[in-house]
Amino acid sequence: MKAKNTFNWFRKIALVEGISFLVLLFIAMPLKYLADLPMAVRIIGGL
């Protein structure tokens, strides 16, 4: 039972990290280079 709980916890953390990476890649990086807003990468990258 503990392995199942650990796996569910890992899945949730992996999902959050994946979403964070996609936001960084497709929102924050274009803002940094196209709109000259490097603060977006600092904020999103720090999460």
Secondary structure, 3 states (H helix, E strand, C coil): CHHHHHHHHHHHHHHHHHHHHHHHHHHHHHHHHHCCCCHHHHHHHCC
